[in-house]
Amino acid sequence: MKQALALSLVVGLALVGSACSQKAPAEAALTAAQTAFDAVKGDAKVYVPDQLQAVEDAFAAVKASFDGGDYAKALADATGLLDKVNGLKDASEAKRKELSATWSQLSTSMPPVVASIQTRVTELSKMRRLPRELSKENFEAAKTGLDEITQAWTAATGAMDGGDLVGAVAKAAPVKAKALEMLNLLGMPVPDSLK
């Protein structure tokens, strides 16, 4: 009986020792992953919020394993967590680059198009009669559309000036479609930048 008790005590101490020996590495891995995550969380929240949620859920699972004393699982999962954080960083940077390229293209192409539509509407407004190929309804729609795209473009540039790249691109995207519609209404050629 004493031998069985002593043996179970030795096994129990070995298990406790084994668990304690994995606690420090698990804690270090979790801390390293958390530090890396904190560095990318802000950008990820802006550019890839759907992927951010998945990584946050993975963190919660690893922390639950750690808090529950399953240090071996926490260590294994924390190592994989760092890969997920790096993937999140890469996805965030890729989305930022994509949006920057879109904004660059729109901010270069749209102002001249809007200006040409403005010039054409001004010219047509001064005429006593509209050209035969342009109906009064289309002309009125173009004037209304010009006001809409001017306001939308102002909102987009305001968002960009405020550092909101995502908002700027979201507000500028409809301007392109509306400008194409107006060019067609007015019978104007579509510039290569909008094709």
PAZAPA-4460 file (N, C-alpha, C; in steps of 0.05 Angstrom, whole numbers, plus 32768, in hexadecimal, padded with zeros to 4 digits):
% residues 195
    n_x    n_y    n_z   ca_x   ca_y   ca_z    c_x    c_y    c_z   seq   type   mol
   8011   7FE8   8000   8000   8000   8000   8011   8019   8000     1      M     A
   8026   8018   8011   8038   802F   8012   8046   8033   7FF8     2      K     A
   804D   801D   7FEB   805B   801F   7FD1   8048   802B   7FBC     3      Q     A
   8030   8023   7FBB   801C   802D   7FA8   8018   804B   7FAC     4      A     A
   8016   8053   7FC6   8013   806F   7FCC   802C   807F   7FC4     5      L     A
   8043   8074   7FCA   805C   8082   7FC2   805E   8084   7FA4     6      A     A
   8056   806E   7F96   8058   806E   7F78   8045   8083   7F6C     7      L     A
   802C   8085   7F77   8019   8098   7F6D   8022   80B4   7F73     8      S     A
   802F   80B8   7F89   803A   80D2   7F91   8051   80DA   7F7E     9      L     A
   8062   80C7   7F77   8078   80CD   7F64   806D   80D3   7F49    10      V     A
   8059   80C4   7F3F   804D   80C9   7F25   803F   80E4   7F25    11      V     A
   8031   80EA   7F3B   8024   8104   7F3D   8037   811B   7F3C    12      G     A
   804D   8118   7F4B   8062   812D   7F4B   806F   8130   7F30    13      L     A
   8072   811A   7F22   807E   811A   7F07   806C   8129   7EF4    14      A     A
   8052   8124   7EF6   803E   8132   7EE5   803E   814F   7EEB    15      L     A
   803E   8157   7F04   803E   8173   7F0C   8058   8180   7F02    16      V     A
   806E   8172   7F05   8088   817D   7EFC   8088   8180   7EDE    17      G     A
   807C   816D   7ED0   807A   816F   7EB2   8069   8186   7EAA    18      S     A
   8052   8189   7EB7   8040   819F   7EB1   804E   81BA   7EB7    19      A     A
   805B   81BC   7ECD   8069   81D5   7ED4   8080   81DB   7EC1    20      C     A
   808D   81C5   7EB6   80A3   81CA   7EA4   8098   81D5   7E89    21      S     A
   807F   81D0   7E82   8074   81DA   7E69   8066   81F5   7E6D    22      Q     A
   8062   81FD   7E86   8054   8216   7E8B   8064   822E   7E82    23      K     A
   807D   822F   7E88   808E   8246   7E81   8091   8249   7E62    24      A     A
   8097   8232   7E54   8098   8235   7E36   807D   823E   7E2A    25      P     A
   8067   8233   7E35   804D   823A   7E2B   8047   8257   7E30    26      A     A
   804E   8260   7E47   804A   827C   7E4E   805B   828F   7E3C    27      E     A
   8074   8287   7E37   8086   8296   7E26   807B   8297   7E09    28      A     A
   8071   8281   7DFF   8067   8280   7DE4   804D   8291   7DE2    29      A     A
   803D   828F   7DF6   8024   829F   7DF6   802B   82BD   7DF7    30      L     A
   803E   82C4   7E07   8046   82E0   7E0A   8052   82EB   7DEF    31      T     A
   8063   82DA   7DE2   806E   82E2   7DC8   8058   82E6   7DB3    32      A     A
   8045   82D3   7DB3   802F   82D6   7DA0   801E   82EE   7DA6    33      A     A
   801A   82F4   7DBF   800A   830B   7DC7   8018   8325   7DBF    34      Q     A
   8032   8326   7DC3   8042   833E   7DBB   8040   8343   7D9D    35      T     A
   8043   832D   7D8D   8041   8330   7D70   8025   8338   7D68    36      A     A
   8011   832D   7D76   7FF5   8333   7D6F   7FEF   8350   7D75    37      F     A
   7FF8   835A   7D8C   7FF3   8376   7D94   7FFF   8389   7D7F    38      D     A
   8015   8381   7D72   8021   8392   7D5E   8011   8394   7D44    39      A     A
   8001   8380   7D3E   7FF3   8380   7D25   7FD4   8384   7D28    40      V     A
   7FCB   8383   7D41   7FAE   8384   7D46   7FA1   839D   7D3B    41      K     A
   7FAE   83B4   7D3E   7FA2   83CE   7D35   7F9D   83CE   7D17    42      G     A
   7FB1   83C6   7D07   7FAE   83C6   7CEA   7F9A   83B0   7CE2    43      D     A
   7F9B   8399   7CEF   7F89   8383   7CE8   7F6C   838B   7CEC    44      A     A
   7F67   839A   7D02   7F4C   83A3   7D08   7F41   83B5   7CF1    45      K     A
   7F52   83C4   7CE5   7F4A   83D6   7CCF   7F47   83C7   7CB5    46      V     A
   7F5B   83B7   7CAE   7F5C   83AB   7C93   7F51   838F   7C90    47      Y     A
   7F53   837E   7CA5   7F49   8363   7CA3   7F3B   835A   7CBD    48      V     A
   7F25   8368   7CC4   7F18   8362   7CDD   7F0D   8346   7CDF    49      P     A
   7F05   833A   7CC9   7EFB   831F   7CCA   7F11   830B   7CD2    50      D     A
   7F29   830F   7CC8   7F3F   82FE   7CCF   7F49   8303   7CEC    51      Q     A
   7F47   831B   7CF4   7F4E   8323   7D10   7F3E   8313   7D24    52      L     A
   7F24   8310   7D1F   7F13   8302   7D31   7F1C   82E5   7D34    53      Q     A
   7F24   82D8   7D1E   7F2D   82BC   7D1F   7F45   82B9   7D31    54      A     A
   7F58   82CC   7D2F   7F70   82CB   7D3F   7F6A   82D1   7D5C    55      V     A
   7F58   82E3   7D61   7F4F   82E9   7D7D   7F43   82D0   7D8A    56      E     A
   7F33   82C1   7D7A   7F26   82A9   7D84   7F3C   8294   7D8A    57      D     A
   7F50   8292   7D79   7F66   827F   7D7E   7F75   8286   7D97    58      A     A
   7F7A   82A0   7D9C   7F87   82A9   7DB5   7F76   82A1   7DCD    59      F     A
   7F5D   82A4   7DCB   7F4B   829D   7DE2   7F4D   827F   7DE8    60      A     A
   7F4F   826F   7DD4   7F51   8252   7DD8   7F6C   824A   7DE5    61      A     A
   7F81   8257   7DDC   7F9C   8251   7DE8   7F9C   825B   7E05    62      V     A
   7F91   8272   7E0A   7F91   827C   7E26   7F80   826A   7E38    63      K     A
   7F6A   8260   7E2D   7F59   824D   7E3D   7F68   8234   7E44    64      A     A
   7F78   822A   7E30   7F88   8212   7E36   7F9D   8218   7E4B    65      S     A
   7FAA   822F   7E49   7FBE   8237   7E5C   7FB2   823A   7E78    66      F     A
   7F9C   8249   7E79   7F8F   824E   7E93   7F84   8234   7E9F    67      D     A
   7F7D   8221   7E8E   7F73   8207   7E98   7F8A   81F4   7EA0    68      G     A
   7FA3   81FD   7E9D   7FB9   81EC   7EA5   7FC3   81D8   7E90    69      G     A
   7FB7   81D9   7E78   7FC0   81C7   7E62   7FD7   81D6   7E53    70      D     A
   7FEE   81D6   7E60   8005   81E5   7E56   8010   81D9   7E3C    71      Y     A
   800F   81BF   7E39   8019   81B2   7E21   8008   81BC   7E08    72      A     A
   7FEE   81BC   7E0C   7FDD   81C5   7DF6   7FE0   81E3   7DF1    73      K     A
   7FE2   81F2   7E06   7FE6   820F   7E04   8000   8215   7DF5    74      A     A
   8015   8206   7DFB   802F   820A   7DEE   802D   8203   7DD0    75      L     A
   8021   81ED   7DCA   801E   81E4   7DAE   800D   81F9   7D9E    76      A     A
   7FF7   8201   7DAA   7FE5   8214   7D9C   7FF1   8230   7D9A    77      D     A
   8000   8238   7DAE   800C   8253   7DAE   8021   8255   7D98    78      A     A
   802F   823F   7D92   8042   823F   7D7C   8034   8243   7D62    79      T     A
   801D   8236   7D5E   800D   823A   7D45   8000   8255   7D44    80      G     A
   7FFC   8260   7D5B   7FEF   827B   7D5D   8001   8290   7D51    81      L     A
   801B   828D   7D55   802E   82A1   7D49   802C   82A1   7D2B    82      L     A
   8028   8289   7D1F   8025   8287   7D02   800B   8296   7CF9    83      D     A
   7FF6   8293   7D09   7FDD   82A0   7D03   7FE0   82BF   7D04    84      K     A
   7FEF   82C8   7D18   7FF4   82E4   7D1B   8004   82EF   7D03    85      V     A
   8018   82E0   7CFB   8028   82E8   7CE3   8017   82E9   7CCA    86      N     A
   8005   82D5   7CC8   7FF2   82D5   7CB1   7FE0   82ED   7CB1    87      G     A
   7FD7   82F5   7CC9   7FC6   830C   7CCD   7FD5   8325   7CC5    88      L     A
   7FEE   8327   7CCD   7FFE   833E   7CC5   8001   8340   7CA7    89      K     A
   8007   832A   7C9A   800A   8329   7C7D   7FF0   8331   7C6F    90      D     A
   7FDA   8326   7C78   7FC0   832D   7C6C   7FB9   834A   7C6F    91      A     A
   7FBF   8355   7C86   7FBA   8371   7C8C   7FCA   8383   7C79    92      S     A
   7FE4   837D   7C77   7FF6   838C   7C65   7FED   838A   7C48    93      E     A
   7FE5   8373   7C3F   7FDC   836F   7C24   7FC3   837F   7C1E    94      A     A
   7FB0   837F   7C31   7F97   838F   7C2D   7F9D   83AD   7C2D    95      K     A
   7FAF   83B6   7C3E   7FB6   83D2   7C3F   7FC3   83DA   7C24    96      R     A
   7FD4   83C9   7C19   7FE1   83CF   7C00   7FCC   83D0   7BE9    97      K     A
   7FBA   83BD   7BEA   7FA5   83BC   7BD6   7F94   83D6   7BD6    98      E     A
   7F8C   83DE   7BEE   7F7B   83F6   7BF1   7F8B   840F   7BEA    99      L     A
   7FA5   8410   7BF0   7FB5   8427   7BE9   7FB8   8429   7BCB   100      S     A
   7FBB   8412   7BBD   7FBC   8413   7BA0   7FA2   841C   7B93   101      A     A
   7F8C   8412   7B9F   7F71   841B   7B95   7F6D   8438   7B99   102      T     A
   7F74   8443   7BB0   7F72   845F   7BB6   7F84   846F   7BA3   103      W     A
   7F9C   8466   7B9F   7FAE   8475   7B8E   7FA3   8477   7B71   104      S     A
   7F98   8461   7B68   7F8C   8461   7B4D   7F74   8473   7B4C   105      Q     A
   7F62   8472   7B60   7F4A   8483   7B60   7F51   84A0   7B63   106      L     A
   7F64   84A6   7B74   7F6B   84C2   7B79   7F79   84CF   7B62   107      S     A
   7F85   84BF   7B50   7F91   84C9   7B38   7F7D   84CC   7B21   108      T     A
   7F6B   84B8   7B1F   7F59   84B8   7B08   7F3F   84C8   7B0C   109      S     A
   7F34   84C9   7B24   7F1A   84D5   7B28   7F19   84F3   7B26   110      M     A
   7F2B   8503   7B32   7F29   8520   7B30   7F27   852B   7B13   111      P     A
   7F37   8521   7B00   7F34   852B   7AE5   7F19   8523   7AD8   112      P     A
   7F0F   850B   7ADF   7EF6   8503   7AD4   7EDF   8514   7ADF   113      V     A
   7EE0   8519   7AF9   7ECB   852A   7B05   7ECD   8546   7AFA   114      V     A
   7EE5   8550   7AF6   7EE8   856B   7AEA   7EDE   856C   7ACE   115      A     A
   7EE2   8557   7ABE   7ED8   8557   7AA2   7EBA   8556   7AA1   116      S     A
   7EAE   8547   7AB4   7E91   8546   7AB5   7E86   8561   7ABE   117      I     A
   7E93   856D   7AD1   7E8B   8588   7ADA   7E8C   859C   7AC2   118      Q     A
   7EA2   859B   7AB3   7EA5   85AD   7A9C   7E8F   85A9   7A88   119      T     A
   7E89   858F   7A82   7E74   8589   7A6E   7E59   8592   7A78   120      R     A
   7E53   858E   7A91   7E39   8596   7A9C   7E37   85B5   7A9B   121      V     A
   7E4C   85C3   7AA2   7E4C   85E0   7AA1   7E48   85EA   7A84   122      T     A
   7E56   85DD   7A71   7E52   85E5   7A55   7E35   85E1   7A4C   123      E     A
   7E2A   85CA   7A52   7E0F   85C3   7A4A   7DFA   85D6   7A58   124      L     A
   7E00   85DE   7A70   7DEE   85F0   7A7F   7DEC   860B   7A71   125      S     A
   7E02   8614   7A64   7E03   862E   7A57   7DF5   862D   7A3C   126      K     A
   7DF0   8616   7A31   7DE4   8614   7A16   7DC6   8619   7A18   127      M     A
   7DBC   8625   7A03   7D9F   862A   7A02   7D90   8610   79FD   128      R     A
   7D9C   85FE   79EE   7D90   85E4   79E8   7DA5   85CF   79EC   129      R     A
   7D9B   85B9   79F6   7DAD   85A2   79FA   7DB2   8595   79DF   130      L     A
   7DC9   8588   79DB   7DCD   8579   79C2   7DB8   8564   79BE   131      P     A
   7DB2   855E   79A5   7D9D   854B   799F   7DA0   8530   79AC   132      R     A
   7DB9   8527   79AF   7DBE   850C   79BA   7DBC   850B   79D9   133      E     A
   7DB7   8522   79E5   7DB5   8524   7A03   7D99   852D   7A0B   134      L     A
   7D8B   851B   7A19   7D70   8522   7A22   7D72   8533   7A3B   135      S     A
   7D5D   8542   7A40   7D5B   8553   7A58   7D5D   8542   7A71   136      K     A
   7D50   852A   7A71   7D51   8518   7A88   7D6E   850F   7A8E   137      E     A
   7D7C   8508   7A79   7D98   84FF   7A7D   7DA9   8516   7A87   138      N     A
   7DA4   852E   7A7D   7DB4   8545   7A86   7DAE   854B   7AA3   139      F     A
   7D95   854A   7AAC   7D8E   854F   7AC7   7D9A   8539   7ADA   140      E     A
   7D99   8520   7AD0   7DA5   850A   7ADF   7DC3   850E   7AE2   141      A     A
   7DD0   8518   7ACD   7DED   851D   7ACE   7DF3   8534   7AE2   142      A     A
   7DE2   8548   7AE3   7DE7   855E   7AF6   7DE4   8554   7B13   143      K     A
   7DCF   8544   7B17   7DCB   8539   7B32   7DE2   8526   7B39   144      T     A
   7DEA   8516   7B26   7E01   8504   7B2B   7E1B   8512   7B31   145      G     A
   7E1F   8529   7B23   7E37   8539   7B28   7E38   8542   7B45   146      L     A
   7E21   854B   7B50   7E20   8553   7B6C   7E27   853B   7B7E   147      D     A
   7E1C   8524   7B77   7E20   850C   7B88   7E3D   8504   7B88   148      E     A
   7E4A   8503   7B70   7E66   84FA   7B70   7E79   850E   7B7C   149      I     A
   7E72   8528   7B79   7E82   853D   7B86   7E82   853A   7BA4   150      T     A
   7E6A   8535   7BAF   7E67   8531   7BCC   7E75   8518   7BD5   151      Q     A
   7E71   8502   7BC6   7E7E   84E9   7BCD   7E9C   84EA   7BCC   152      A     A
   7EA6   84F8   7BB7   7EC3   84FA   7BB5   7ECF   850C   7BCC   153      W     A
   7EC0   8521   7BD3   7EC9   8531   7BE9   7ECA   8521   7C03   154      T     A
   7EB6   8510   7C07   7EB5   84FE   7C1F   7ECC   84EA   7C1E   155      A     A
   7ED2   84E0   7C07   7EE8   84CC   7C04   7F03   84D9   7C0A   156      A     A
   7F08   84F1   7BFF   7F21   84FE   7C04   7F23   8507   7C21   157      T     A
   7F0C   850F   7C2D   7F0C   8516   7C49   7F14   84FE   7C5B   158      G     A
   7F09   84E6   7C53   7F10   84CE   7C62   7F2E   84C8   7C60   159      A     A
   7F38   84CB   7C48   7F55   84C6   7C44   7F66   84DA   7C53   160      M     A
   7F5E   84F3   7C53   7F6D   8508   7C62   7F6D   8501   7C7F   161      D     A
   7F57   84F4   7C89   7F55   84EC   7CA5   7F63   84D2   7CAB   162      G     A
   7F70   84C6   7C97   7F7F   84AD   7C9B   7F6E   8494   7C99   163      G     A
   7F56   8496   7C8F   7F44   847F   7C8C   7F45   8474   7C70   164      D     A
   7F59   8464   7C6A   7F5C   8459   7C4F   7F45   8447   7C47   165      L     A
   7F3C   8437   7C59   7F25   8425   7C54   7F0C   8435   7C4D   166      V     A
   7F06   8449   7C5D   7EEF   845A   7C58   7EF2   846A   7C3F   167      G     A
   7F0A   8474   7C39   7F0E   8483   7C20   7F08   8473   7C08   168      A     A
   7F13   845A   7C07   7F0E   8449   7BF0   7EF1   8441   7BEE   169      V     A
   7EE4   843C   7C04   7EC8   8434   7C04   7EB6   844B   7BFA   170      A     A
   7EBE   8464   7C01   7EAE   847B   7BF8   7EB4   8483   7BDB   171      K     A
   7ECC   847C   7BD2   7ED5   8484   7BB7   7ECB   8470   7BA2   172      A     A
   7EC8   8456   7BA9   7EC0   8442   7B96   7EA6   8448   7B87   173      A     A
   7E91   8451   7B94   7E78   8458   7B86   7E7C   8470   7B73   174      P     A
   7E8F   8481   7B79   7E93   8499   7B68   7E9B   8490   7B4C   175      V     A
   7EAC   847C   7B4A   7EB5   8472   7B30   7E9D   8468   7B20   176      K     A
   7E8C   8458   7B2C   7E75   844D   7B1E   7E62   8463   7B16   177      A     A
   7E5D   8477   7B27   7E4B   848D   7B21   7E57   849E   7B0B   178      K     A
   7E71   84A3   7B0B   7E7E   84B3   7AF6   7E7B   84A5   7ADB   179      A     A
   7E7E   848B   7ADA   7E7A   847C   7AC1   7E5E   8480   7AB7   180      L     A
   7E4B   847E   7AC9   7E2F   8481   7AC2   7E2A   849D   7AB6   181      E     A
   7E36   84B2   7AC2   7E32   84CD   7AB9   7E40   84D2   7A9E   182      M     A
   7E57   84C7   7A9A   7E65   84C9   7A80   7E53   84BE   7A6A   183      L     A
   7E46   84A7   7A70   7E34   849B   7A5C   7E1C   84AD   7A57   184      N     A
   7E10   84B8   7A6D   7DF9   84C9   7A6A   7DFF   84E1   7A58   185      L     A
   7E17   84EC   7A5D   7E1F   8505   7A4E   7E2B   84FF   7A33   186      L     A
   7E2E   84E5   7A2C   7E3A   84DE   7A13   7E58   84E5   7A11   187      G     A
   7E65   84E5   7A28   7E82   84EB   7A28   7E92   84D1   7A27   188      M     A
   7EAA   84D3   7A1C   7EBB   84BB   7A1A   7EC4   84B2   7A37   189      P     A
   7EC8   8499   7A3A   7ED1   848E   7A54   7EF0   848E   7A53   190      V     A
   7EFD   849B   7A66   7F1A   849C   7A65   7F25   8480   7A6C   191      P     A
   7F3E   847B   7A62   7F4B   8461   7A67   7F4D   845B   7A85   192      D     A
   7F50   846F   7A95   7F54   846B   7AB2   7F3B   845F   7ABF   193      S     A
   7F24   8461   7AB2   7F0B   8456   7ABE   7F03   843B   7AB0   194      L     A
   7F12   8433   7A9D   7F0A   841A   7A8E   7F14   8402   7A9D   195      K     A
***
